[in-house]
Amino acid sequence: MTTALILMGGMGLVISTVLALASKIFYVYVDPKVEAVEDALPGAN
């Protein structure tokens, strides 16, 4: 039982670290022009 808890905790730590690094590596900067166009459009949905 203890081994399973340690294994699951370790896997969660590794996976969360990989996801955090991937979000930093694959970050896409938002173009200010796109935000300006989206603000000008009506938000009907």
Phi, psi and omega in degrees: 000314180295322179298319180295319179295317179295318180296314180294321177296318178295318179296319178297320179295316180294314182295319179294325177294317178297317179295321179295318178294320180296323179292329177286320183289317186262023180293135180247124179288140181272128179286129180299332179294322179295317178297322180295319179293317180296325177291329181283334181282150177287142179265068185284337183273000000 
